[in-house]
Amino acid sequence: RRLACGDVEGRLETIFGRVRAIQAKSGRFDMLLCVGNFFGSSSEAEWAEYRTGAKKAPIPTYVLGANNQDTLSYFPDVSGCELAENITYLGRRGVFSGCSGLHVAYLSGSEAREQPAPAHTFSAKDVAELKTSLLSTPNFRGVDILLTSPWPRDVGTFANSAGEIDTKKCGSKLVSDLAASLKPRYHFAALEKAYYERLPYRNHTVLQETPQHVTRFIALADVGNTSKKKYLYAFSIVPMSSMDPAELVKQPQDVTENPYRKLRREAAKAKAEEEPACQFFFDLNKHQGKKRPSDGKQGGDSQPKQAKKPPQPMGPCWFCLASPEVEKHLVVSIGTHCYLALAKGGLLPDHVLILPIGHYQSVVDLSSEVLEEVTKYKAALKEFFRSKGKRYVLFERNYRSQHLQLQVIPVPLDLCTSEDIKESFITQAQEQQIELLEIPEHSDITQVAQPGVPYFYVELDTGEKLFHRIRGRFPLQFGRWVL
């Protein structure tokens, strides 16, 4: 049984008084893990009593290091040390292993914004060394707990709202990279004076990788805050090494996609783009034996990359909005990257299509901006149809099609449940010898389908999804038949 708390800011009596009260009511806890600022600008008076032994922490307490220059003097040894009885500074970075087998990885400080990195910060080198020390361990599966002071950047992607905190702007990309690599079962952070318990996220790619455990990210507020935001979190955890593997990888119903997937893709892409710069080729048509750049240019000047544009259609396209073939009287709404149109020959009068303005073949080919707007259109349609007593069924057939069309068909709520709809699709698929698989609710279609691979995909407005990878012939009107 463990406790975790946010920024103590030197309020030792407040946090330890709260811990005593909890233990009196609920029994003994094994340790208190503190993230964020343990010391504050006015800590000295309270701290002196604990440092001298006049007072003692009621529970073994483990703290992270300074996040600013003002409190650096409280931490005499960067490798970690006992600060007072029952209060231990973990150190700059590393892994703490308790006698129970619990593995707690930690990274002290805030992300460095300058070089050389100040003593109260961490750099990319610190993160790389911590990752290497763990990832080189045979059969490494992850750590039980990760402690950082800053939030990871983009932790709110695919998840519940973080309130007033903009997770795309706050936090550290280095912490995101660390969390993505170490796969902690719990990740605690602070510094933003806010409480945020994110929906659990998965650490594997659905249908492509062996299932792994989920991660729960919890940000905690500052101790004793006047807004009464949660600053102390109690939880029970059995060390990963002692768990049944099947129990460990169980996926809760509210699991979401990994929020750091995009950051990791960008990092991998950047690394791939850097690598060719180290290569050279012999140009046999020119001065033999002399190096030339791998891009084939004589000079060493590199041109700035242009934003990737959608591919252009090989011939007339009925759905590119700029095309004269588009029947514009069917268009309902035009956004920045997508538009909504009534279906020509629709199953119902309010059968609509979500289409990209540019020429994209499938959802997995969309840029993040286009995909974000598709999501907004789906949310608007859900709200609209629900107001009319209906739910929608969406499907995409990426097979013998040139331009992405997301077919959105409303079904009366009182006619059938989402289970009825799924059962209808699966039954019809079995009759056609089509393998239609259900994929997790918070998963992303790009995780189960690669660009250029044909597929059929169904999504209910509840978030439930069905997927078929097309490997041979596929009935073009399958979705319409079922509905």
N, C-alpha and C positions, 0 to 999 in steps of 0.2 A: 504494500500500500504506500503510494507516494503522494507528495504534495508538490505543486509547482506554483511559483508566484512571479508577478511582474516587477516593475521598478520599485524597489524598497525606498530609494532616495534618502537613506539614513533613518527612516522611521522604524527603528528596531523594536521599540516597545509595542507599536501597533501590530506589526506582523507576528512577533512572537506571542503577544497576548492573544491574537486570533488563533494561532496554532494551538496554544494551551487549551483554549475553549473548545476547539474541534476535537482534540484528543480526549478531553474530559467527557465529551458527549458521545463520540464515535469510536473511541479506542485508539490504540497507538498506531502511528504511521512510521515508516522506516526512514524516510529522508525528506528534506525540503530542497527543491532545486530552484535557484533564483536566477532569472534572466533580466536583462536590462541594467539599469543603474542601481547597484546595491548601496552605494554611498551617495550622499547629496552634498550641497554646499554648506549645510549646517549640521553635519553628522558628528562632529568631534565630541560634543558633550555626552551624547548617548553611547557613542562607540567606546569612549574611554572606560566605561563601566564593564563592558564586555571584554575589552582588550586586557584589562588588568585582572580579570577574573572575579570582579565583584558581582557580576551577573553572568548567567550561562544560558545559551540557546537551549530550548527544551527538546530539540531534535537535531540530529546530524544535518547540517546545512551546507550546501555546496553552491558557490557563487561564481559568476563570470567576472572578468576583469573590467577595467575602466573603459568608458566610452568617450571620455573627454580628458583634457589635460589637468583639470582642477582636482580630479580624484585619483590621479595616477599614483600619488605618494602612498596611498593605502595598500598598494600591492607591491611588496618589496622584492618578490622573486617571480620573474616571468614564467618560470617552469611550474609554478604552483606551490602553495605552502599553507600551513595552518595559520589563520589570522588570529583566532581566539579559540578557546575550548568549544568544540562542536561546530566551528565555522571554518570551512576550508575553501580557499581560492583554488579552483581547478587548474588554472594556468592559461597560457596563450591559446593553445589548441591541443587536441589529443582525444584519447578515449579513456574513460573511467570504467573499470569493471569491478562490480561489487562481488561479494562472496557468493551471492545467489546466482551469478552468471549473467546478470543484467549488463548490457553494453550501452554506455552513455557517451556519445560523441559530443564535443563542445568546441566552440570557436568564440573567443573573447573579442570585444571591441566593436567598432563600427568600420565600415568599408573605407579604405584610404582614398582620398581625393587628390593626393599629391605624392610626389616621390622626392626623396626617400620617405617611406611611410612612417608617420609619427608612431610613438610607442603605444598609443591607445587605439590603434587601428590594425586592420588585417589587410593583406594584399592578395592578389591572384596567386602569388607564390605560396602563401600560407594555406590557401584553400587546396592548391594542387598537392602540396606535401601531405596534408591531412587525408585527402582522397587516396593518394598513392599508398599511404601506410595501411589503409583499410582494404582497398580494392585488390591489393597484392596478396591478401590473406586467402589461402586455399578455401574454395567453396563459400566465399563471402556471399551472404544473402541480404545483408542490410544490418542496421543497428536498431536497438530497441527504442532509444530516445536520442534526439538531437537538440542541443541547446545553443541558441544564438541570440544576440541582443536585437539586431535588426530583423524586420520581416523579410521574407524572400519576395523579390519583385514578381508581380503577376500571379501571386498566389490565389487571387480571386477569380481567375479565368475558369470558365465552365462551372462556377460554383454559386452559392448563396451570397447575397450582398454583404460587403464589409462595412456597411453604414456610410459614414462620412469619409472613410479612408479610401483614397483612390489607389488601388493596388497596382495599377499600371505605372504609377509615378513614385510611390513610396517604396522603401525597402532597397534591398541589394540584389543585383543580378548574380553576384558571386555566391550569395547564400542560396539562391534558387538553384544554381549549378551544383552546389554541395548537397542540397536536399535531394535533387534528382539522382545524384550518384550514390549517396549513402542509403537511400530508401528507408528512412526512419519510420517506425510504427507510430511514434509521437514526435512532433516537432513543436517546441515552445519558443516564443519570441516576445519582445515587448517594445519599448521606446515610443510607441505612438499614442500612449495614454488611452488606449481603446481595448475593449474585449471583443474578440472575433473567434468563433469556433467554426472552422470551415467544414463543409461536408467532406467525408473521407474520399481520397482519390486513389486510383489504382497505379501500380508500378510496373505494369506489363501492357503489351499491345494485344488487344483482344483478337483471338483466332490466329495470332502469329507467334505468340510467345507463351511459355508455360506460365500458368497463373501464379501470382506472387501476392504477398500480403499488401494491405492498404496502408496509407499514411493518414494520420489525423493531425492537422495543423491547428494549434491553439495560440492565439495572441492574448496576452493578459494586460490589464490596465495597471496604473500605478497604485501602490499600497495606500489605503486610507483616502482615496480620492472622494471629493465632495459629491460627485455625480452617482456614487454608489455602483460604479461599473465593477464587474467581477475582476478581482486581482489574484484570487487564490483558487486553484483547481486541484481537486482530489481525484485520484484514479488508481485502479489496481492493474498491475501488469505482470504476467508470467514471462520470464525471459524466453526469447525466441528459441534458444538452444534447448529448452525443456518442453517445447510444445509439439503436439502431434502435427506433422506437416499439413495434413488435410484440414485441420482446425485452423492453422495459421493462415492459410490462403483463402478462407471463406470470404466471400464478397458481400458486404451489407447491401440492402436494397437501395440505399441512397448514394452509392458510390458514384463518383464522377470520373471524367477523363483526367489525365495528368496535366496540371496547369502549366508545367514547364516545358511541354513538348515543343512549342514553337521556339523558345529560347535555345533549346538543345539543337533543333534543326538548323537555326541560324548560325550557331557556333560551329556545327559540323560543316556547314556550307562555307563559312569564312575560312575554316582550316583547309578545306579542299581547294579553295581559291588561292590560298597562300602557297600550297605545296608546289604547283607547277613552276613558281618563280625560282625554285631551286634546281630545276631541270634544264638541260639544254640538249639540242639535237644537232647532228652534223648535216649541213645543207650541201648535198653533193652537187647541186647546180651552181653553187657560188664558190667562194674561196674555201676549198676543202681544208678541214681541220680547225676552222675558226668557229667559235660558238655563236649561235644566234638565239634570240629569245624564243621561248616556246610558242608565242603567239604569231610567229612568222614575220614580225615587223623588224626592219633594220635598226630603227632607233630603240632606245630603252624607255621612251615616254609611254606611259599607259593612259588610255583614254578613260574618262569617268564612265561608269556603267549607267546605262539608261534603265528606267523602270521597265519591268517586263510587261509587254503588251499582250493582250489576248491574241491567239492565232487568227489569221484572216481566213474566211471561208474560201474553199476552192471554186465555188460557183455561187449562183443565187441562193440566198438563205431566207426562208420564210419567217425567221424569228429574230434576226439582227434588227434592232429598232431603226437603224439608219437605212435599212434595205427598202427599196420601193415595193418589194413583195409583201411587206408587213401589212396586214389588214388593220389599219389604225383605228377604225371605228370600234374594234373590239377591245382596245386598250382602256383599262380602268384607272390605272395609277402609274406614274413614272417617278422613280427615285433617282438617286445619284448613280447607282451601278446596276439596278434591276428595275423591271417593270412588271405590272400585273395586268393580265388580259383574260377576257372570257375565252373559253375553249370553243373553237369552231367545231360544231358537231358534238357538243358536250353531252354527258350523260344526264345532266340536270341543267336548268337555267342558270344556276349559280355555281356551276363547275368552272373553276378558274385555273390559270397557269401562272406560276412564278417563273420569270425568265430573266437571264442576265442581258443587259443592254448590248454588251460586247459579245464576241463569238467565243463561247466556251462549250466544250462537248459534254462535260459532266460536272457534278458537284466536286469531285476530287481534284478537278483542274482549276477550281476557283481560287482567286487571291483572297487574302484574309479580309480585305475591305468588302469585296462582293459577298463573301460568305456571311459577314456580319449583317449586311443589309437583307440577305435572304432570311436570316434568323428573325429580323425585325418584322418582315412581311408575314412570316409564319405566326409570330405572336399576335399581330394585328388581326389576321384571319381567324385565329382561335377565338379571340375576344368577340369578333363580329359574329361568327357562326354560333358561339355559345349564347349570345344575346338573342339569337333566333331559335334557340332550343335544339341546336345541332352540334355535332362534333365532326371534325374533318378527318379524312384519310388522305395521306399524301403518298404518291409513288413516283419513282423515276426509273425509266428503262434506258440504261446506257448500252444500247445494242442496236445497230443499224439506225442510229440517229446522229445528226450532225450538230445540233444545237441543243443545249440543256433545256429540258422542259420538266418542271415539277408540277405534276398533275395534282390538283387539290379538289377533292370531291366531298361535299357535306353529306352527312347521314343523320337522320333524326335521332336524338338522344333516347327517345322512348321506343325506338324500333329495335336497337340491338346494342349490347355492351361492347367494350373494347375486346373482351375475351371472345365474343361471338365473331367479331371481325377477324381477329387473328386466326381463330379456328377455321373460318371460311377460306382464308388464304392458304393455310397449311394443308387443309383437306384437298383443295383444288390442286395444289402443288404436287401432293402425293399422287393424285390421279394422273398428272402429267409427267410423273417421275422427275420432279424438280425438287432439289434439296433446299428448303427454305428454313434458314436458321434464325432464331431470335438472338439479337445481340443486346448487351446491357444498355439500360435506359439512358445513362449519361455518357455513353460512348460516342465517338465521332466517326462518321462514315469513312473519313480519310484514314482511319486506323485499320480498317478491314478491307479496303479496296485501293489498289495502286492506280495511278494515272495510266490510261490506255487499256486497262483490263475491263472487259464488259461485265455488267452486273445488273440485277434488278433489286430494287430497294423500296420498302414500305415503311412509313412512319405514321403513327397515330398521334393525335394532339395531346395524348397523355405522356408522350415521350417514348412509348414502346416501339421497337423497330424489328423488322424482319429483313433478311438479306440472302441473296442467291448470287454466287459467282457463276457467270455463264461460261460454260466450257464447250458447248456445241450449239445445236439449234435451240431456239427459244421462241415460244408463241408471242408474236408482237402485240397481240391484244389481251394478254393474260390479265393485266390489272383491271381492264374494263370488264372482262368476263366475270371476274370475281365480284366486283362491285355491282 
